[in-house]
Amino acid sequence: MATDTLLVNEMLVFAKVVELRSFAAAARQLGLTTSAVSRSVGRLEAHWGVRLLHRTTRTLSLTELGAEVHAGCVQLAHTARDVHAMAGHYGDTPRGTVRMTAPTVFGELWLAAQLPALRQRWPEVQVAIHLSDHVVDLTEQGLDLAIRIARPEHLPQHMVARALRPVRYIAVASPQYLQSLGAPLEHPDQLEALARQHRVQCISLGYGDFQNLLQWLPPNADLSTEAAAAPIVTELPAPLSVASSTGITVLALQHQGIGLVADFAAQAALDEGSLVRVLPGWRLTGGYAPRIAYALYMPSRHVPLKVRALIDHLVEAGQSVA
């Protein structure tokens, strides 16, 4: 039994060496010395009486038999991970570190605000968040899940997605800026008229679909027929564009124009009254059509309990978003 256990351990070490193409890198990840990793692979070769690796001072490559053995070792490592995940799945209490990625502004303003309640509920769960607006490969980066804001048709097909909350894009401005325009705004045509008079401007997100061409649906538009509805189109001058809802909110607070932002970014300013909605009953569509914040993770037969606990917590928090 002791020999079998030792053999399994050394097969896992061998798989890690091949994965990282380095004895030193494998040692660092496994918490061993480089010499211990080298001896482990040597014992495996001695056990079977074969050479598994061609080694030089700079490179490692598999022998023909080594490639076949490696395939079995990788399968063993996958099985071990599945068993570990299954054990966590049936545990009583979520515990451990969830490593995740999220869009920068969403992570700073909405996601971070949900973590104190999570920690109070599950104190043995730790969360490590990498904030980035770039799409990150979960497997390559060793992450458990990603949060992405997208339309359903743009979700990656190879990942599991759970909807957390809607994300709507809204037009906001300071009360002082709106007062400077004269009469209260009640219809997008008024914005179009003010734009022709060079009396109004917007601050756009300025990337991808987010430009200064605004499409508005009226308050009584039926969402089930939105695709067939004819929105009212307004093009506003945009001397300022910032690829961040936070930056746009700051500029709107300084009376620089009508800001086009994600709702969660402006919520605090709206609550305190330093910003107000522009055409509050109207809904932006087209490039500024609503999205959904999703939690994405790789499919697995056994999702770790710590990951499920975090996602469930965020789903519950998202249900409070009107």
C-alpha beads as a LAMMPS data file, in Angstrom:
LAMMPS data file: protein, C-alpha beads

322 atoms
321 bonds

1 atom types
1 bond types

-500.0 500.0 xlo xhi
-500.0 500.0 ylo yhi
-500.0 500.0 zlo zhi

Masses

1 110.0

Atoms # bond

1 1 1 0.000 0.000 0.000
2 1 1 2.810 2.420 0.888
3 1 1 4.469 1.670 -2.473
4 1 1 1.186 2.322 -4.343
5 1 1 0.688 5.630 -2.526
6 1 1 4.249 6.713 -3.299
7 1 1 3.767 5.759 -6.959
8 1 1 0.578 7.865 -7.217
9 1 1 2.333 10.879 -5.680
10 1 1 5.223 10.580 -8.096
11 1 1 2.867 10.271 -11.075
12 1 1 1.231 13.533 -10.022
13 1 1 4.638 15.194 -9.697
14 1 1 5.610 13.918 -13.161
15 1 1 2.378 15.344 -14.635
16 1 1 3.141 18.740 -13.102
17 1 1 6.727 18.748 -14.439
18 1 1 5.483 18.087 -17.966
19 1 1 2.680 20.647 -17.651
20 1 1 5.101 23.413 -16.631
21 1 1 8.040 22.164 -18.724
22 1 1 10.337 22.744 -15.771
23 1 1 11.481 20.924 -12.631
24 1 1 11.992 24.260 -10.852
25 1 1 8.540 25.603 -11.754
26 1 1 6.898 22.350 -10.684
27 1 1 8.797 22.477 -7.410
28 1 1 7.614 26.021 -6.686
29 1 1 3.995 25.149 -7.375
30 1 1 4.123 21.934 -5.352
31 1 1 6.023 23.451 -2.439
32 1 1 9.014 21.117 -2.898
33 1 1 12.675 21.553 -3.701
34 1 1 13.870 21.129 -7.274
35 1 1 16.055 18.208 -6.240
36 1 1 13.086 16.481 -4.569
37 1 1 11.053 16.800 -7.781
38 1 1 13.951 15.460 -9.849
39 1 1 14.371 12.468 -7.493
40 1 1 10.630 11.786 -7.669
41 1 1 10.702 11.539 -11.470
42 1 1 13.886 9.463 -11.244
43 1 1 12.168 6.973 -8.890
44 1 1 9.262 6.708 -11.324
45 1 1 11.647 5.904 -14.183
46 1 1 13.512 3.390 -12.002
47 1 1 10.237 1.733 -10.957
48 1 1 9.303 0.992 -14.589
49 1 1 12.878 0.691 -15.870
50 1 1 12.268 3.204 -18.670
51 1 1 13.231 6.758 -19.531
52 1 1 10.272 9.150 -19.514
53 1 1 12.040 12.421 -20.316
54 1 1 14.831 13.660 -22.505
55 1 1 16.594 16.271 -20.376
56 1 1 19.133 18.931 -21.268
57 1 1 20.232 21.945 -19.270
58 1 1 17.589 24.058 -21.035
59 1 1 14.785 21.828 -22.301
60 1 1 12.599 18.895 -21.374
61 1 1 10.843 16.636 -23.856
62 1 1 8.880 13.413 -23.525
63 1 1 10.086 10.091 -24.818
64 1 1 7.587 8.054 -26.828
65 1 1 6.701 5.942 -23.782
66 1 1 6.839 9.043 -21.596
67 1 1 4.058 10.600 -23.680
68 1 1 1.816 7.576 -23.074
69 1 1 2.603 7.520 -19.356
70 1 1 2.006 11.251 -19.151
71 1 1 -1.503 10.868 -20.596
72 1 1 -2.340 8.426 -17.794
73 1 1 -0.825 10.732 -15.168
74 1 1 -2.900 13.665 -16.422
75 1 1 -6.045 11.561 -16.173
76 1 1 -5.058 10.636 -12.634
77 1 1 -4.604 14.317 -11.747
78 1 1 -8.031 15.156 -13.205
79 1 1 -9.622 12.348 -11.219
80 1 1 -7.968 13.580 -8.040
81 1 1 -9.315 17.095 -8.641
82 1 1 -12.818 15.726 -9.298
83 1 1 -12.745 13.734 -6.072
84 1 1 -11.510 16.783 -4.166
85 1 1 -14.277 18.923 -5.668
86 1 1 -16.866 16.255 -4.906
87 1 1 -15.766 16.159 -1.277
88 1 1 -16.117 19.932 -1.075
89 1 1 -19.502 19.714 -2.791
90 1 1 -20.869 17.545 -0.007
91 1 1 -19.189 19.412 2.837
92 1 1 -21.304 21.126 5.437
93 1 1 -19.614 24.535 5.298
94 1 1 -18.165 26.494 2.355
95 1 1 -14.499 27.194 2.942
96 1 1 -11.404 28.147 1.018
97 1 1 -10.426 30.892 -1.419
98 1 1 -12.495 31.735 -4.479
99 1 1 -10.323 33.322 -7.166
100 1 1 -12.261 35.362 -9.671
101 1 1 -12.124 38.172 -12.211
102 1 1 -14.595 41.015 -12.783
103 1 1 -14.864 44.221 -14.827
104 1 1 -13.072 47.046 -13.034
105 1 1 -15.890 49.504 -12.299
106 1 1 -18.471 46.794 -11.642
107 1 1 -16.050 45.083 -9.264
108 1 1 -15.247 48.291 -7.396
109 1 1 -18.787 49.651 -7.080
110 1 1 -21.166 46.686 -6.934
111 1 1 -19.279 43.453 -6.366
112 1 1 -17.098 44.735 -3.520
113 1 1 -20.191 46.025 -1.716
114 1 1 -21.593 42.477 -1.562
115 1 1 -18.547 40.942 0.133
116 1 1 -19.084 42.027 3.777
117 1 1 -22.426 40.197 3.910
118 1 1 -20.815 37.146 2.291
119 1 1 -18.046 37.122 4.888
120 1 1 -20.568 37.446 7.688
121 1 1 -22.562 34.566 6.283
122 1 1 -19.625 32.320 5.345
123 1 1 -16.569 33.466 7.352
124 1 1 -14.429 30.578 6.087
125 1 1 -14.746 31.712 2.469
126 1 1 -12.070 34.094 1.211
127 1 1 -12.370 35.958 -2.084
128 1 1 -9.480 37.096 -4.284
129 1 1 -10.669 39.377 -7.112
130 1 1 -8.662 40.349 -10.182
131 1 1 -10.228 43.439 -11.740
132 1 1 -9.803 43.736 -15.482
133 1 1 -11.867 44.866 -18.459
134 1 1 -10.151 42.263 -20.635
135 1 1 -11.478 38.742 -21.139
136 1 1 -9.373 36.444 -18.963
137 1 1 -8.865 32.712 -19.553
138 1 1 -9.969 31.050 -16.316
139 1 1 -7.978 27.859 -16.773
140 1 1 -4.793 29.629 -17.792
141 1 1 -5.012 32.073 -14.863
142 1 1 -6.106 29.489 -12.278
143 1 1 -9.415 31.258 -11.583
144 1 1 -12.686 29.763 -10.373
145 1 1 -15.098 32.141 -12.058
146 1 1 -15.495 35.351 -14.026
147 1 1 -18.127 38.055 -13.979
148 1 1 -18.929 39.495 -17.381
149 1 1 -21.518 42.019 -18.485
150 1 1 -23.013 40.901 -21.755
151 1 1 -26.072 40.220 -23.805
152 1 1 -27.178 36.562 -23.639
153 1 1 -26.279 35.911 -27.283
154 1 1 -22.691 36.990 -26.646
155 1 1 -21.966 34.498 -23.847
156 1 1 -19.231 31.891 -24.460
157 1 1 -20.847 28.565 -25.264
158 1 1 -18.214 26.481 -23.477
159 1 1 -18.936 27.990 -20.044
160 1 1 -21.769 27.788 -17.533
161 1 1 -23.484 31.163 -16.970
162 1 1 -25.694 32.317 -14.100
163 1 1 -27.422 35.680 -14.293
164 1 1 -26.652 37.927 -11.315
165 1 1 -28.395 41.223 -12.052
166 1 1 -29.493 43.473 -14.914
167 1 1 -27.228 46.304 -15.992
168 1 1 -29.019 49.217 -17.611
169 1 1 -27.460 52.235 -19.278
170 1 1 -28.971 55.573 -18.330
171 1 1 -28.558 59.250 -19.125
172 1 1 -27.709 61.406 -16.116
173 1 1 -26.816 65.030 -15.472
174 1 1 -26.425 67.438 -12.604
175 1 1 -29.539 69.471 -11.694
176 1 1 -27.537 72.631 -12.433
177 1 1 -26.721 71.443 -15.965
178 1 1 -30.356 70.640 -16.710
179 1 1 -31.486 74.001 -15.334
180 1 1 -29.095 75.704 -17.734
181 1 1 -30.966 74.137 -20.654
182 1 1 -34.178 76.000 -19.846
183 1 1 -37.465 74.080 -20.019
184 1 1 -37.675 70.586 -18.427
185 1 1 -36.821 67.731 -20.795
186 1 1 -39.776 65.461 -21.477
187 1 1 -39.079 64.030 -24.942
188 1 1 -35.946 63.039 -26.941
189 1 1 -36.954 65.486 -29.672
190 1 1 -36.159 68.290 -27.231
191 1 1 -32.612 66.977 -26.960
192 1 1 -32.352 66.895 -30.732
193 1 1 -33.495 70.541 -30.935
194 1 1 -31.015 71.615 -28.241
195 1 1 -28.229 69.750 -30.049
196 1 1 -28.949 71.695 -33.248
197 1 1 -28.662 74.890 -31.210
198 1 1 -25.332 73.692 -29.733
199 1 1 -26.799 74.002 -26.242
200 1 1 -26.425 70.397 -25.085
201 1 1 -23.673 67.790 -25.207
202 1 1 -23.107 64.297 -23.902
203 1 1 -20.243 62.377 -22.343
204 1 1 -20.185 58.954 -23.993
205 1 1 -18.455 55.703 -23.101
206 1 1 -16.900 55.975 -26.554
207 1 1 -15.972 52.343 -27.296
208 1 1 -17.612 49.377 -29.009
209 1 1 -21.349 49.987 -29.358
210 1 1 -21.242 52.911 -26.942
211 1 1 -21.277 56.099 -28.973
212 1 1 -23.249 59.355 -29.030
213 1 1 -26.099 58.060 -31.213
214 1 1 -28.903 57.475 -28.717
215 1 1 -31.995 55.376 -29.349
216 1 1 -34.908 55.890 -26.976
217 1 1 -37.930 53.700 -26.274
218 1 1 -40.968 55.454 -24.790
219 1 1 -42.228 54.705 -21.272
220 1 1 -45.151 52.623 -22.530
221 1 1 -43.121 50.460 -24.932
222 1 1 -43.868 46.744 -24.581
223 1 1 -40.575 44.978 -23.846
224 1 1 -41.854 41.784 -25.460
225 1 1 -42.067 43.627 -28.785
226 1 1 -39.014 45.829 -28.318
227 1 1 -37.295 44.336 -31.366
228 1 1 -40.158 45.570 -33.548
229 1 1 -40.485 48.961 -31.865
230 1 1 -39.209 52.020 -33.677
231 1 1 -36.996 53.961 -31.244
232 1 1 -36.545 57.692 -31.440
233 1 1 -32.974 58.462 -32.471
234 1 1 -31.046 61.419 -31.085
235 1 1 -27.474 62.292 -32.007
236 1 1 -25.742 64.504 -29.466
237 1 1 -22.320 66.139 -29.761
238 1 1 -19.796 64.353 -27.563
239 1 1 -16.679 66.446 -27.043
240 1 1 -15.801 64.174 -24.114
241 1 1 -15.753 60.382 -24.084
242 1 1 -14.384 58.249 -21.276
243 1 1 -14.154 54.466 -21.364
244 1 1 -15.324 54.281 -17.749
245 1 1 -18.696 54.906 -16.149
246 1 1 -16.865 56.213 -13.072
247 1 1 -15.057 58.883 -15.078
248 1 1 -18.280 59.910 -16.827
249 1 1 -20.050 60.210 -13.475
250 1 1 -17.293 62.508 -12.203
251 1 1 -17.607 64.745 -15.278
252 1 1 -21.404 64.833 -15.027
253 1 1 -21.068 65.923 -11.396
254 1 1 -18.940 68.808 -12.676
255 1 1 -21.788 69.928 -14.996
256 1 1 -19.948 68.913 -18.175
257 1 1 -22.929 67.410 -19.984
258 1 1 -25.308 64.474 -20.063
259 1 1 -23.431 61.353 -18.994
260 1 1 -24.239 57.938 -20.464
261 1 1 -23.376 55.424 -17.764
262 1 1 -24.128 52.007 -16.333
263 1 1 -26.776 52.373 -13.629
264 1 1 -24.659 50.938 -10.807
265 1 1 -21.954 53.565 -11.407
266 1 1 -24.286 56.530 -10.900
267 1 1 -26.523 55.039 -8.200
268 1 1 -24.847 56.728 -5.223
269 1 1 -24.984 60.160 -6.882
270 1 1 -28.624 59.595 -7.858
271 1 1 -29.517 58.584 -4.301
272 1 1 -28.040 61.763 -2.842
273 1 1 -29.512 63.971 -5.573
274 1 1 -26.242 65.307 -6.984
275 1 1 -27.211 63.673 -10.295
276 1 1 -30.663 63.085 -11.770
277 1 1 -31.992 60.933 -14.584
278 1 1 -32.500 62.577 -17.966
279 1 1 -35.837 61.545 -19.513
280 1 1 -36.397 59.123 -16.613
281 1 1 -39.346 57.291 -18.148
282 1 1 -37.549 56.603 -21.415
283 1 1 -35.239 53.633 -21.947
284 1 1 -32.056 53.545 -23.973
285 1 1 -31.747 50.782 -26.549
286 1 1 -29.475 50.138 -29.543
287 1 1 -25.839 50.439 -28.485
288 1 1 -26.959 51.246 -24.940
289 1 1 -29.472 48.392 -24.676
290 1 1 -29.577 46.624 -21.289
291 1 1 -27.082 43.868 -20.503
292 1 1 -26.876 41.276 -17.744
293 1 1 -24.037 40.649 -15.304
294 1 1 -23.269 36.924 -15.371
295 1 1 -21.110 34.633 -13.256
296 1 1 -19.258 32.318 -15.638
297 1 1 -17.379 29.165 -14.735
298 1 1 -16.098 26.042 -16.438
299 1 1 -18.508 23.096 -16.505
300 1 1 -17.790 20.413 -13.925
301 1 1 -19.661 17.527 -12.384
302 1 1 -18.875 18.912 -8.952
303 1 1 -18.778 22.689 -8.507
304 1 1 -16.878 23.470 -5.275
305 1 1 -19.144 24.504 -2.427
306 1 1 -17.211 27.757 -1.914
307 1 1 -17.930 28.756 -5.536
308 1 1 -21.603 27.844 -5.331
309 1 1 -21.951 29.775 -2.061
310 1 1 -20.454 32.927 -3.593
311 1 1 -22.569 32.736 -6.744
312 1 1 -25.763 32.066 -4.773
313 1 1 -24.994 35.050 -2.556
314 1 1 -24.491 37.332 -5.572
315 1 1 -27.682 36.061 -7.229
316 1 1 -29.631 36.932 -4.073
317 1 1 -28.033 40.391 -3.950
318 1 1 -28.865 40.955 -7.600
319 1 1 -32.547 40.220 -7.012
320 1 1 -32.855 43.484 -5.125
321 1 1 -31.964 45.473 -8.270
322 1 1 -35.179 46.890 -9.679

Bonds

1 1 1 2
2 1 2 3
3 1 3 4
4 1 4 5
5 1 5 6
6 1 6 7
7 1 7 8
8 1 8 9
9 1 9 10
10 1 10 11
11 1 11 12
12 1 12 13
13 1 13 14
14 1 14 15
15 1 15 16
16 1 16 17
17 1 17 18
18 1 18 19
19 1 19 20
20 1 20 21
21 1 21 22
22 1 22 23
23 1 23 24
24 1 24 25
25 1 25 26
26 1 26 27
27 1 27 28
28 1 28 29
29 1 29 30
30 1 30 31
31 1 31 32
32 1 32 33
33 1 33 34
34 1 34 35
35 1 35 36
36 1 36 37
37 1 37 38
38 1 38 39
39 1 39 40
40 1 40 41
41 1 41 42
42 1 42 43
43 1 43 44
44 1 44 45
45 1 45 46
46 1 46 47
47 1 47 48
48 1 48 49
49 1 49 50
50 1 50 51
51 1 51 52
52 1 52 53
53 1 53 54
54 1 54 55
55 1 55 56
56 1 56 57
57 1 57 58
58 1 58 59
59 1 59 60
60 1 60 61
61 1 61 62
62 1 62 63
63 1 63 64
64 1 64 65
65 1 65 66
66 1 66 67
67 1 67 68
68 1 68 69
69 1 69 70
70 1 70 71
71 1 71 72
72 1 72 73
73 1 73 74
74 1 74 75
75 1 75 76
76 1 76 77
77 1 77 78
78 1 78 79
79 1 79 80
80 1 80 81
81 1 81 82
82 1 82 83
83 1 83 84
84 1 84 85
85 1 85 86
86 1 86 87
87 1 87 88
88 1 88 89
89 1 89 90
90 1 90 91
91 1 91 92
92 1 92 93
93 1 93 94
94 1 94 95
95 1 95 96
96 1 96 97
97 1 97 98
98 1 98 99
99 1 99 100
100 1 100 101
101 1 101 102
102 1 102 103
103 1 103 104
104 1 104 105
105 1 105 106
106 1 106 107
107 1 107 108
108 1 108 109
109 1 109 110
110 1 110 111
111 1 111 112
112 1 112 113
113 1 113 114
114 1 114 115
115 1 115 116
116 1 116 117
117 1 117 118
118 1 118 119
119 1 119 120
120 1 120 121
121 1 121 122
122 1 122 123
123 1 123 124
124 1 124 125
125 1 125 126
126 1 126 127
127 1 127 128
128 1 128 129
129 1 129 130
130 1 130 131
131 1 131 132
132 1 132 133
133 1 133 134
134 1 134 135
135 1 135 136
136 1 136 137
137 1 137 138
138 1 138 139
139 1 139 140
140 1 140 141
141 1 141 142
142 1 142 143
143 1 143 144
144 1 144 145
145 1 145 146
146 1 146 147
147 1 147 148
148 1 148 149
149 1 149 150
150 1 150 151
151 1 151 152
152 1 152 153
153 1 153 154
154 1 154 155
155 1 155 156
156 1 156 157
157 1 157 158
158 1 158 159
159 1 159 160
160 1 160 161
161 1 161 162
162 1 162 163
163 1 163 164
164 1 164 165
165 1 165 166
166 1 166 167
167 1 167 168
168 1 168 169
169 1 169 170
170 1 170 171
171 1 171 172
172 1 172 173
173 1 173 174
174 1 174 175
175 1 175 176
176 1 176 177
177 1 177 178
178 1 178 179
179 1 179 180
180 1 180 181
181 1 181 182
182 1 182 183
183 1 183 184
184 1 184 185
185 1 185 186
186 1 186 187
187 1 187 188
188 1 188 189
189 1 189 190
190 1 190 191
191 1 191 192
192 1 192 193
193 1 193 194
194 1 194 195
195 1 195 196
196 1 196 197
197 1 197 198
198 1 198 199
199 1 199 200
200 1 200 201
201 1 201 202
202 1 202 203
203 1 203 204
204 1 204 205
205 1 205 206
206 1 206 207
207 1 207 208
208 1 208 209
209 1 209 210
210 1 210 211
211 1 211 212
212 1 212 213
213 1 213 214
214 1 214 215
215 1 215 216
216 1 216 217
217 1 217 218
218 1 218 219
219 1 219 220
220 1 220 221
221 1 221 222
222 1 222 223
223 1 223 224
224 1 224 225
225 1 225 226
226 1 226 227
227 1 227 228
228 1 228 229
229 1 229 230
230 1 230 231
231 1 231 232
232 1 232 233
233 1 233 234
234 1 234 235
235 1 235 236
236 1 236 237
237 1 237 238
238 1 238 239
239 1 239 240
240 1 240 241
241 1 241 242
242 1 242 243
243 1 243 244
244 1 244 245
245 1 245 246
246 1 246 247
247 1 247 248
248 1 248 249
249 1 249 250
250 1 250 251
251 1 251 252
252 1 252 253
253 1 253 254
254 1 254 255
255 1 255 256
256 1 256 257
257 1 257 258
258 1 258 259
259 1 259 260
260 1 260 261
261 1 261 262
262 1 262 263
263 1 263 264
264 1 264 265
265 1 265 266
266 1 266 267
267 1 267 268
268 1 268 269
269 1 269 270
270 1 270 271
271 1 271 272
272 1 272 273
273 1 273 274
274 1 274 275
275 1 275 276
276 1 276 277
277 1 277 278
278 1 278 279
279 1 279 280
280 1 280 281
281 1 281 282
282 1 282 283
283 1 283 284
284 1 284 285
285 1 285 286
286 1 286 287
287 1 287 288
288 1 288 289
289 1 289 290
290 1 290 291
291 1 291 292
292 1 292 293
293 1 293 294
294 1 294 295
295 1 295 296
296 1 296 297
297 1 297 298
298 1 298 299
299 1 299 300
300 1 300 301
301 1 301 302
302 1 302 303
303 1 303 304
304 1 304 305
305 1 305 306
306 1 306 307
307 1 307 308
308 1 308 309
309 1 309 310
310 1 310 311
311 1 311 312
312 1 312 313
313 1 313 314
314 1 314 315
315 1 315 316
316 1 316 317
317 1 317 318
318 1 318 319
319 1 319 320
320 1 320 321
321 1 321 322
